[in-house]
Amino acid sequence: MAEPIQTRSADDSAEAGALPASLLEAVALTKRFGALVANDHVSLAIRAGETHALLGENGAGKSTLVKMMCGLLQPDSGELLYEGSPIFFPDPASSRAKGVGVVFQHFALFDAMTVVENVALGLPGHEPLPALAARIDECVARYGLAVEPYRRVGELSVGERQRVEIVRCLLGNPRVLILDEPTSVLTPDESESLFRTVDLLTDEGRAVLFISHKLDEVRRLCHRATVLRGGKFIAEVDPRTETAGSLARLMVGAEVPRTARTLTHDLGEPRLLVRNLSVKGDGSRGSALHAINLEIRAGEIVGVAGVAGNGQTTLFEALSGEKLAEDPESIVIDRTPAGGLGPTARRALRAGFVPEERLGHAAAPDMRLSDNVLLTTHGDGAIVKMGVVSHSALYARFQEIVKRFDVRFGGRDPKARRLSGGNLQKFVIGREVLREPVLIVVDQPTWGVDAAAAGFIRTTLRTKAAEGCAVLVISQDLDELLEFTDRIAVMCEGRLTAPVPVAETSREAIGLAMGGSHDDGEATHGA
């Protein structure tokens, strides 16, 4: 790796009696998309030797601001300063050359290529792959980010792909590092490892802009926080002197309610039965499934916890029909054997599926939102009849999703890639919920979603359960699972523990099971 830069640290500056220098500064940046003002005279200074949080609801303007700060978008007015001097970034390559590195929430990796090949594509020059692989290993050892250079990206979990993006960025030796929701798909231990990495980077005198909806980690990690709401600057605060509640109020302008978990309705018949389901692995770690058994009844929410890469993705693919089971009876949806059916046939049984990777898996990036509605509704009979698409019915469904799920965007019907992560997630979940499913399987439901939107999504799933839907939630966020699920199971090395009621388990017991300490599901029970 390149040697650490020699910029003065925040502590050195404090000893000199002055604030640390601003490496990158946005001054009154404004950006419009038609009638939508995404950023309205927003100012932000990222100082050397500190971690600065950028907070706001989905659609508050954070992504637009970051894209202007790295050359992906050009402001309509305002300017950028680099080390106090005006600068213009016509494209991302120019910002990278100046030392501005960005790790976006949506990854830019090629599944068919190895980690080292993907990293090579993002770096200038033509470094031999063995030499680059050695640099990746050095970066991994230095910063504690577990990445295997010669693994194929298509075999990696979302959390592992996140680490690849971070390593690729660090190999460019950035002076300013912008991290967009870096912990949204990481386990608590992985997040702590990332925090140590960030602390090391700021100790080296670099500046870090940290975008996150996890307010407790913002309070633990960041020196300052800028809050946006509705595209406007709201406040700059010291997050270490704030509470998670006060930060949330600044973001949304009101109190953020918690999702009620207590069951107030009776459970119905099983909507999903999984019987001795085994799926062969494809060579990636933890991808095989071994004798999975699971029952979810109408009216309940069951959560699946686990460290990334232990078979959760394969479980989702097996349930959604992307991977077919050898025994059709191994998966039963609403009394119908479905193990041999594909995704469309399973949706015809009134099942809904929301994969963890929303851009590229749940939604086609370059298709308009209305066309993305068609992807999972074409077999329902309401929008496509006799092979003919009713565009009026399609657009009406699209507008209903947007209205009921508060999906915010600029324009009339933009491409999916134009939406912020949280708004795209609300769109994808709304698309499935409005199909009135009897079963819905959701993988990482609130990945990268702000507190208000996350609460809305959880409440929506709780409401669907109360209406008689069975809900399976796969998540790496233990707090989320403990907050609103009824029973929790743990996935480890392709095996699933028996689900137990939330009231009968603990974080410690779940953590032990995630680490492989289980015996026929007993490890998920509290002491």
C-alpha positions as CSV (number, residue, x, y, z in Angstrom):
1,M,0.0,0.0,0.0
2,A,1.0,3.6,-0.4
3,E,2.5,5.3,2.6
4,P,0.1,7.3,4.9
5,I,-0.3,10.9,3.9
6,Q,1.4,13.5,6.2
7,T,-1.5,15.8,6.7
8,R,-1.6,17.2,10.3
9,S,-4.1,15.3,12.6
10,A,-7.0,16.8,14.5
11,D,-5.1,16.5,17.8
12,D,-2.0,18.3,16.4
13,S,-4.3,21.1,15.2
14,A,-6.0,21.3,18.6
15,E,-2.6,21.7,20.2
16,A,-1.8,24.5,17.9
17,G,-5.0,26.3,19.0
18,A,-6.8,26.1,15.7
19,L,-9.4,23.9,14.0
20,P,-8.0,21.2,11.6
21,A,-7.8,22.3,8.0
22,S,-10.7,21.5,5.7
23,L,-9.7,19.2,3.0
24,L,-12.9,19.3,1.0
25,E,-15.7,21.8,1.4
26,A,-19.0,22.4,-0.2
27,V,-20.1,26.0,-0.3
28,A,-23.8,26.8,-0.9
29,L,-24.3,23.9,-3.4
30,T,-27.6,23.9,-5.2
31,K,-28.9,21.2,-7.5
32,R,-32.3,21.0,-9.2
33,F,-33.9,18.1,-11.1
34,G,-36.8,19.8,-12.9
35,A,-39.1,21.2,-10.2
36,L,-37.3,19.2,-7.5
37,V,-34.7,21.1,-5.5
38,A,-32.5,18.2,-4.3
39,N,-29.9,20.5,-2.6
40,D,-30.7,24.1,-1.6
41,H,-27.6,26.1,-0.8
42,V,-26.0,23.3,1.3
43,S,-22.6,23.9,2.9
44,L,-20.4,21.2,4.5
45,A,-16.7,21.2,5.4
46,I,-14.8,17.9,5.9
47,R,-11.7,18.5,8.0
48,A,-8.4,16.6,8.1
49,G,-8.2,14.1,10.9
50,E,-11.9,13.8,11.7
51,T,-14.9,11.7,10.9
52,H,-17.9,13.9,9.8
53,A,-21.4,12.4,9.7
54,L,-23.9,13.3,7.1
55,L,-27.4,12.6,8.3
56,G,-30.9,12.9,6.9
57,E,-33.9,10.9,5.8
58,N,-33.9,9.0,2.5
59,G,-34.5,11.7,-0.1
60,A,-33.1,14.5,2.1
61,G,-30.4,15.2,-0.5
62,K,-27.4,13.3,0.9
63,S,-26.7,11.3,-2.2
64,T,-27.0,14.3,-4.5
65,L,-24.5,16.3,-2.3
66,V,-22.0,13.4,-2.4
67,K,-22.3,13.0,-6.1
68,M,-21.5,16.7,-6.6
69,M,-18.5,16.4,-4.2
70,C,-17.0,13.6,-6.3
71,G,-17.8,14.8,-9.9
72,L,-20.8,12.5,-10.7
73,L,-23.1,15.6,-10.8
74,Q,-22.4,19.3,-11.4
75,P,-24.0,21.9,-9.2
76,D,-26.4,24.5,-10.6
77,S,-24.7,27.0,-8.2
78,G,-22.2,27.1,-5.4
79,E,-18.7,25.8,-5.4
80,L,-16.3,23.2,-4.1
81,L,-13.1,24.0,-2.2
82,Y,-10.1,21.7,-1.9
83,E,-7.7,22.8,0.8
84,G,-9.3,26.2,0.7
85,S,-9.0,26.7,-3.1
86,P,-11.8,26.5,-5.6
87,I,-11.8,23.2,-7.6
88,F,-13.9,21.7,-10.4
89,F,-14.4,18.0,-10.7
90,P,-15.7,17.3,-14.2
91,D,-16.0,13.5,-13.6
92,P,-15.2,11.0,-10.8
93,A,-11.8,10.2,-12.3
94,S,-10.7,13.8,-11.6
95,S,-11.9,13.6,-8.0
96,R,-10.1,10.3,-7.4
97,A,-6.9,11.7,-8.9
98,K,-7.1,14.5,-6.3
99,G,-7.6,12.1,-3.5
100,V,-11.4,11.9,-3.0
101,G,-12.5,8.3,-2.7
102,V,-16.1,7.1,-2.4
103,V,-17.7,3.8,-1.4
104,F,-21.3,4.0,-2.6
105,Q,-24.2,2.0,-1.0
106,H,-24.9,0.3,-4.4
107,F,-21.8,-1.6,-5.5
108,A,-20.1,-1.4,-8.9
109,L,-18.7,-4.9,-9.1
110,F,-18.7,-7.6,-11.9
111,D,-20.0,-10.9,-10.5
112,A,-18.2,-13.1,-13.1
113,M,-14.8,-11.6,-12.2
114,T,-12.5,-12.2,-9.2
115,V,-11.9,-9.7,-6.4
116,V,-8.5,-8.7,-7.7
117,E,-9.8,-8.3,-11.2
118,N,-12.6,-6.0,-10.0
119,V,-10.1,-4.0,-7.9
120,A,-7.8,-3.6,-11.0
121,L,-10.6,-2.1,-13.0
122,G,-11.0,0.7,-10.4
123,L,-7.4,1.7,-10.3
124,P,-5.3,3.6,-12.8
125,G,-2.5,1.9,-14.7
126,H,-1.9,-1.8,-15.4
127,E,-0.5,-3.3,-12.3
128,P,0.1,-7.1,-12.6
129,L,-2.6,-9.1,-10.8
130,P,-0.2,-11.0,-8.5
131,A,1.3,-7.7,-7.3
132,L,-2.1,-6.2,-6.8
133,A,-3.3,-9.3,-4.9
134,A,-0.3,-8.9,-2.6
135,R,-1.3,-5.2,-2.0
136,I,-4.9,-6.4,-1.2
137,D,-3.5,-8.8,1.3
138,E,-1.4,-6.0,2.9
139,C,-4.4,-3.7,3.0
140,V,-6.5,-6.5,4.6
141,A,-3.9,-7.2,7.3
142,R,-3.5,-3.5,8.0
143,Y,-7.1,-2.5,8.2
144,G,-8.8,-5.7,9.3
145,L,-11.1,-6.1,6.3
146,A,-11.4,-9.8,5.4
147,V,-11.1,-10.1,1.6
148,E,-9.8,-13.0,-0.5
149,P,-8.3,-11.7,-3.8
150,Y,-9.0,-14.7,-6.0
151,R,-12.6,-15.4,-5.0
152,R,-15.2,-14.7,-7.6
153,V,-17.4,-11.7,-6.6
154,G,-20.6,-13.6,-7.6
155,E,-19.9,-16.0,-4.7
156,L,-19.7,-13.2,-2.1
157,S,-22.4,-12.0,0.3
158,V,-23.4,-8.4,0.3
159,G,-21.3,-7.7,3.3
160,E,-18.3,-9.2,1.7
161,R,-18.8,-7.1,-1.4
162,Q,-19.0,-4.1,0.8
163,R,-15.5,-4.9,2.0
164,V,-14.2,-5.3,-1.5
165,E,-15.4,-1.8,-2.4
166,I,-13.7,-0.4,0.7
167,V,-10.5,-2.1,0.0
168,R,-10.5,-1.0,-3.6
169,C,-11.1,2.6,-2.4
170,L,-8.3,2.4,0.2
171,L,-5.8,1.1,-2.4
172,G,-6.2,4.5,-4.2
173,N,-4.7,6.1,-1.0
174,P,-7.5,8.7,-0.6
175,R,-7.1,11.9,1.5
176,V,-10.9,12.2,1.7
177,L,-12.9,9.0,2.1
178,I,-16.7,9.1,1.7
179,L,-18.5,6.0,3.1
180,D,-22.2,5.7,2.2
181,E,-24.0,3.3,4.6
182,P,-20.8,1.2,5.1
183,T,-22.2,-0.8,8.0
184,S,-25.7,-1.5,6.8
185,V,-24.8,-5.1,5.8
186,L,-22.1,-5.8,8.4
187,T,-22.4,-7.7,11.6
188,P,-21.7,-6.0,14.9
189,D,-18.2,-7.5,15.0
190,E,-17.5,-6.5,11.4
191,S,-18.8,-2.9,12.1
192,E,-16.4,-2.6,15.1
193,S,-13.6,-3.7,12.8
194,L,-14.6,-1.0,10.3
195,F,-14.7,1.6,13.1
196,R,-11.1,0.7,14.0
197,T,-10.2,1.1,10.3
198,V,-11.9,4.6,10.2
199,D,-10.1,5.6,13.4
200,L,-6.8,4.6,11.9
201,L,-7.5,6.6,8.8
202,T,-8.3,9.7,10.7
203,D,-5.2,9.2,12.9
204,E,-3.2,9.2,9.6
205,G,-4.7,12.7,8.9
206,R,-7.3,11.7,6.4
207,A,-10.9,13.1,6.4
208,V,-13.9,10.7,6.5
209,L,-17.4,11.6,5.6
210,F,-19.6,8.9,7.2
211,I,-23.2,8.5,5.9
212,S,-25.3,6.3,8.1
213,H,-28.8,5.8,9.6
214,K,-27.5,3.9,12.6
215,L,-27.4,6.8,15.0
216,D,-25.7,5.0,17.9
217,E,-22.7,4.3,15.7
218,V,-22.6,7.9,14.5
219,R,-22.5,9.0,18.2
220,R,-19.7,6.5,18.8
221,L,-17.5,7.3,15.8
222,C,-18.1,10.9,14.5
223,H,-16.7,14.2,15.7
224,R,-19.3,16.4,13.9
225,A,-22.6,15.8,12.1
226,T,-24.4,17.8,9.5
227,V,-28.1,17.2,9.2
228,L,-30.1,17.7,6.0
229,R,-33.9,17.7,5.7
230,G,-35.8,18.3,2.5
231,G,-32.6,19.2,0.7
232,K,-31.7,22.0,3.1
233,F,-29.1,22.4,5.8
234,I,-30.8,22.0,9.2
235,A,-27.9,21.8,11.8
236,E,-24.3,21.0,12.5
237,V,-23.9,19.3,15.9
238,D,-21.5,17.3,18.0
239,P,-23.1,13.8,17.9
240,R,-21.2,12.8,21.0
241,T,-23.3,15.3,23.0
242,E,-26.6,14.2,21.4
243,T,-28.8,11.2,21.9
244,A,-30.0,8.9,19.1
245,G,-33.5,10.4,19.7
246,S,-32.4,14.0,19.4
247,L,-30.5,13.2,16.2
248,A,-33.6,11.4,14.8
249,R,-35.8,14.4,15.6
250,L,-33.4,16.7,13.7
251,M,-33.6,14.4,10.7
252,V,-37.4,14.0,10.5
253,G,-38.6,17.0,12.4
254,A,-40.7,14.8,14.8
255,E,-40.5,11.9,17.1
256,V,-39.8,8.5,15.5
257,P,-42.2,5.8,16.8
258,R,-41.1,2.3,17.6
259,T,-42.8,-0.7,16.0
260,A,-45.1,-2.7,18.3
261,R,-44.2,-6.4,18.4
262,T,-46.8,-7.8,20.7
263,L,-49.2,-10.2,19.0
264,T,-52.8,-9.0,19.2
265,H,-54.3,-11.6,16.8
266,D,-54.6,-15.3,16.6
267,L,-52.3,-17.3,14.3
268,G,-53.8,-19.2,11.4
269,E,-52.7,-22.2,9.4
270,P,-49.1,-22.7,8.0
271,R,-48.4,-20.5,5.0
272,L,-44.9,-21.8,4.6
273,L,-43.6,-25.3,5.3
274,V,-40.0,-26.3,4.7
275,R,-39.2,-29.9,5.2
276,N,-35.7,-31.3,5.2
277,L,-34.6,-28.9,2.5
278,S,-31.0,-29.4,1.3
279,V,-29.3,-27.5,-1.5
280,K,-25.9,-28.2,-2.9
281,G,-23.3,-25.4,-2.7
282,D,-21.8,-23.7,-5.7
283,G,-18.3,-23.4,-4.2
284,S,-18.8,-20.3,-2.1
285,R,-18.4,-20.4,1.6
286,G,-21.6,-21.4,3.5
287,S,-23.8,-21.5,0.4
288,A,-25.1,-25.0,0.8
289,L,-28.2,-25.8,2.9
290,H,-28.4,-28.8,5.1
291,A,-31.8,-30.3,6.2
292,I,-33.6,-27.0,6.7
293,N,-37.0,-27.3,8.6
294,L,-39.2,-24.3,9.1
295,E,-42.9,-23.5,9.6
296,I,-44.5,-20.1,9.5
297,R,-48.1,-19.6,10.2
298,A,-50.5,-17.0,9.0
299,G,-50.2,-13.9,11.2
300,E,-46.6,-14.3,12.5
301,I,-43.2,-12.9,11.6
302,V,-40.2,-15.2,11.9
303,G,-36.7,-13.8,11.7
304,V,-33.5,-15.5,10.5
305,A,-30.3,-14.1,12.0
306,G,-26.8,-15.0,11.0
307,V,-23.3,-13.8,10.0
308,A,-23.1,-13.0,6.2
309,G,-22.1,-16.0,4.1
310,N,-23.7,-18.7,6.1
311,G,-26.4,-19.7,3.6
312,Q,-29.0,-16.9,4.0
313,T,-28.7,-16.0,0.3
314,T,-29.2,-19.6,-0.7
315,L,-32.2,-19.9,1.6
316,F,-33.8,-16.9,0.0
317,E,-33.1,-18.3,-3.5
318,A,-34.5,-21.7,-2.6
319,L,-37.7,-20.1,-1.2
320,S,-38.1,-17.7,-4.1
321,G,-37.6,-20.4,-6.8
322,E,-34.3,-19.1,-8.1
323,K,-32.8,-22.4,-7.0
324,L,-35.1,-25.4,-7.4
325,A,-35.3,-28.2,-4.8
326,E,-34.9,-31.8,-5.8
327,D,-38.0,-32.7,-3.8
328,P,-41.1,-30.6,-4.6
329,E,-42.6,-31.5,-1.2
330,S,-39.6,-29.9,0.6
331,I,-41.2,-26.4,0.2
332,V,-45.0,-26.0,0.6
333,I,-46.6,-22.6,0.0
334,D,-50.2,-22.3,1.2
335,R,-50.7,-26.1,1.0
336,T,-49.2,-26.4,-2.5
337,P,-45.9,-28.3,-3.0
338,A,-43.6,-25.6,-4.6
339,G,-40.1,-26.9,-4.4
340,G,-40.0,-27.5,-8.2
341,L,-41.7,-24.2,-9.2
342,G,-39.9,-21.1,-10.4
343,P,-40.4,-17.6,-9.1
344,T,-43.4,-16.7,-11.4
345,A,-45.3,-19.9,-10.4
346,R,-44.6,-19.3,-6.7
347,R,-45.9,-15.7,-7.1
348,A,-49.0,-17.2,-8.6
349,L,-49.5,-18.9,-5.2
350,R,-49.6,-15.4,-3.7
351,A,-46.0,-15.4,-2.4
352,G,-43.9,-12.2,-2.5
353,F,-40.1,-11.9,-2.4
354,V,-37.8,-9.0,-1.7
355,P,-34.1,-9.9,-2.2
356,E,-31.3,-8.1,-0.3
357,E,-29.7,-6.5,-3.4
358,R,-32.4,-4.1,-4.5
359,L,-30.6,-2.5,-7.4
360,G,-29.9,-5.3,-10.0
361,H,-31.8,-8.1,-8.3
362,A,-35.0,-6.6,-7.0
363,A,-35.1,-3.8,-9.6
364,A,-33.6,-3.4,-13.1
365,P,-31.4,-0.2,-12.8
366,D,-32.1,1.2,-16.2
367,M,-35.8,0.4,-16.4
368,R,-38.3,3.0,-15.4
369,L,-40.2,2.4,-12.1
370,S,-43.5,1.6,-13.8
371,D,-41.7,-1.1,-15.9
372,N,-40.1,-2.5,-12.7
373,V,-43.6,-2.9,-11.3
374,L,-44.3,-5.3,-14.2
375,L,-41.4,-7.5,-13.3
376,T,-43.3,-9.2,-10.5
377,T,-46.9,-8.5,-11.4
378,H,-47.1,-9.8,-14.9
379,G,-48.5,-13.1,-13.9
380,D,-51.2,-11.7,-11.5
381,G,-53.8,-11.3,-14.3
382,A,-54.7,-7.7,-13.4
383,I,-52.0,-5.9,-15.5
384,V,-51.3,-8.4,-18.3
385,K,-54.3,-10.2,-19.9
386,M,-54.0,-12.5,-22.9
387,G,-50.3,-11.5,-23.3
388,V,-51.2,-7.8,-23.6
389,V,-50.0,-5.2,-21.1
390,S,-52.7,-2.7,-19.8
391,H,-50.5,0.4,-19.5
392,S,-53.3,2.3,-17.7
393,A,-53.5,-0.5,-15.0
394,L,-49.7,-0.7,-14.8
395,Y,-49.4,3.1,-14.2
396,A,-52.2,3.1,-11.7
397,R,-50.4,0.4,-9.7
398,F,-47.2,2.3,-10.0
399,Q,-48.9,5.5,-8.7
400,E,-50.5,3.5,-5.8
401,I,-47.2,2.2,-4.7
402,V,-45.6,5.7,-4.8
403,K,-48.5,7.2,-2.8
404,R,-49.0,4.6,-0.2
405,F,-45.3,4.0,0.5
406,D,-44.2,7.6,0.2
407,V,-41.6,6.9,-2.5
408,R,-39.9,10.2,-3.3
409,F,-38.0,11.0,-6.6
410,G,-37.7,13.7,-9.2
411,G,-39.5,13.5,-12.5
412,R,-42.6,11.5,-13.6
413,D,-41.3,8.0,-13.9
414,P,-37.6,7.8,-13.4
415,K,-35.2,4.9,-13.9
416,A,-34.7,2.8,-10.8
417,R,-31.1,3.8,-10.4
418,R,-32.1,7.4,-9.9
419,L,-33.8,6.7,-6.5
420,S,-32.0,6.9,-3.2
421,G,-31.5,3.5,-1.5
422,G,-34.3,4.0,1.0
423,N,-36.8,5.1,-1.5
424,L,-36.0,2.2,-3.8
425,Q,-36.4,-0.2,-0.9
426,K,-39.9,1.3,-0.1
427,F,-40.8,0.9,-3.8
428,V,-39.7,-2.7,-3.9
429,I,-41.5,-3.7,-0.7
430,G,-44.6,-1.8,-1.8
431,R,-44.6,-3.6,-5.1
432,E,-44.8,-6.9,-3.3
433,V,-47.2,-5.9,-0.5
434,L,-49.8,-4.5,-2.9
435,R,-50.0,-7.9,-4.5
436,E,-51.7,-9.0,-1.3
437,P,-49.5,-12.0,-0.6
438,V,-50.2,-14.8,1.8
439,L,-46.4,-15.2,2.3
440,I,-43.7,-12.6,2.0
441,V,-40.0,-13.3,2.3
442,V,-37.8,-10.2,2.8
443,D,-34.0,-10.3,2.9
444,Q,-32.4,-7.3,4.8
445,P,-35.6,-5.2,4.8
446,T,-34.1,-2.0,6.1
447,W,-30.6,-2.1,4.7
448,G,-29.5,1.6,4.3
449,V,-32.9,3.0,5.3
450,D,-33.4,5.9,7.6
451,A,-35.1,5.5,11.0
452,A,-38.5,6.8,9.8
453,A,-38.6,4.7,6.7
454,A,-37.3,1.6,8.6
455,G,-40.1,2.1,11.1
456,F,-42.6,2.4,8.2
457,I,-41.4,-0.8,6.6
458,R,-41.5,-2.8,9.9
459,T,-45.0,-1.5,10.6
460,T,-46.1,-2.4,7.1
461,L,-44.8,-6.0,7.6
462,R,-46.4,-6.1,11.0
463,T,-49.7,-4.9,9.5
464,K,-49.6,-7.6,6.8
465,A,-49.0,-10.3,9.4
466,A,-52.0,-9.0,11.4
467,E,-54.1,-9.4,8.2
468,G,-53.1,-13.1,7.9
469,C,-49.9,-13.0,5.9
470,A,-46.9,-15.1,7.0
471,V,-43.6,-13.1,7.0
472,L,-40.1,-14.3,6.9
473,V,-37.4,-11.7,7.6
474,I,-33.7,-12.5,7.0
475,S,-31.6,-9.8,8.6
476,Q,-28.1,-9.2,10.1
477,D,-29.5,-6.5,12.3
478,L,-30.3,-8.2,15.6
479,D,-31.9,-5.1,17.1
480,E,-34.3,-5.1,14.2
481,L,-35.2,-8.8,14.6
482,L,-35.6,-8.4,18.4
483,E,-37.8,-5.4,17.9
484,F,-40.6,-6.7,15.7
485,T,-40.4,-10.4,15.0
486,D,-42.3,-13.1,16.9
487,R,-39.8,-15.9,16.7
488,I,-36.1,-16.0,15.8
489,A,-34.0,-18.8,14.2
490,V,-30.2,-18.6,13.5
491,M,-28.5,-19.6,10.3
492,C,-24.9,-21.0,10.7
493,E,-22.9,-22.9,8.1
494,G,-26.0,-23.7,6.1
495,R,-28.0,-25.1,9.1
496,L,-31.0,-23.4,10.7
497,T,-31.8,-23.6,14.4
498,A,-35.4,-24.2,15.5
499,P,-37.2,-20.8,15.8
500,V,-37.9,-19.7,19.4
501,P,-40.1,-16.9,20.7
502,V,-38.3,-13.6,21.1
503,A,-39.3,-13.5,24.7
504,E,-37.5,-16.8,25.4
505,T,-34.1,-15.8,23.9
506,S,-31.4,-13.2,24.4
507,R,-28.7,-11.4,22.3
508,E,-26.1,-13.5,24.0
509,A,-27.8,-16.8,23.1
510,I,-28.3,-15.7,19.5
511,G,-24.7,-14.6,19.3
512,L,-23.5,-18.0,20.4
513,A,-25.7,-19.7,17.8
514,M,-24.4,-17.3,15.1
515,G,-20.9,-18.4,16.1
516,G,-21.7,-22.1,15.7
517,S,-22.4,-23.0,19.3
518,H,-25.7,-24.7,19.0
519,D,-27.3,-28.1,19.8
520,D,-30.5,-28.8,17.9
521,G,-31.6,-25.1,18.3
522,E,-31.1,-25.0,22.1
523,A,-28.5,-22.3,21.9
524,T,-31.1,-19.8,20.9
525,H,-32.8,-20.1,24.2
526,G,-31.9,-17.7,27.0
527,A,-30.6,-18.9,30.3
